Amino acid sequence: MEIKLTPIAAVKNSRTTPIDDNWEEIIAEIELAAHIPTDAFENISDFSHLEIIYYFDKVESKDIVFSGRPRGNPNYPLVGIFGQRKKDRPNTIGLCTVELLEHDGRTIKVKYLDAIDGTPVLDIKPVFKEFQPKGEIRQPIWVADLMKNYWK
């Protein structure tokens, strides 16, 4: 089966290369593609947070490693690709929950988007409380160490 997706928007920000940490200060704009009408953003400002689904178009490696130590750190356990959030994935699709800062016509301004300048956006969805996890979130201890500088 083949799936064809057309980007609905693009990311604009100051980061041009993928770096693993220090995303908190990056403010991004997401501008709708020409074929998407402006009213697709109608009342988007009613939401504080959005989910951005995007395509890692700059990932060069086609040799996906399906199991490895996160960031190559020998202190972390061997983890399968679906237990990690790295960009080198079978379908190179990213997902990030962002804070909506501003909406102006065909553009939204967001914080906490870990996508570089020019990244194609595949979809944008509002965050509904009702879709958030229903129970306690559990994660391995190594995740907190891995993420300690991600949003700094």
Steps between C-alpha positions, in 0.01 A plus 500: 500500500624847417388809688528846348495803729511866402636750754241746626753749641868562565703586810694826518752548779866578573624140521626362170667179615362222719643525851383282787476763776415861586163534326326713765614836366407417139180677398361365174249624249288258303374645174223334303582374151343688208242226435361515856242777558555749781177395668666168593633702798155639591473527882830316550579758771233342719756226573810537716682199354521321167643175372725545199565202274795555271739327263873471575596591143867562586565151637768359273543151640286237333658227713259503791634334813202332662670454837774695671609704795331844498742763365764226495550535875650178641338574838151464351340161435442352158162638385292427190425783257137517618623563856695805382410836345801543273471645150649197322177300480340263250268774371689810624185656646523730801236599754525780751257669738552877486375808676310736270629853552335693220286470188518749214327416173681207336760470776511371855787561740584214736744399774642152570511381140810288439502533122756694298445781252323385184360180650180393320193483726260215424220585743406722794254391767375675813582344835181384670525416871280201429769348275776530759625190685244355740735350753836568653773543240778247545844524338846355560740697722744559211242717317524782758879501462476498120251789499659720769636754248246450221273788599770733638 
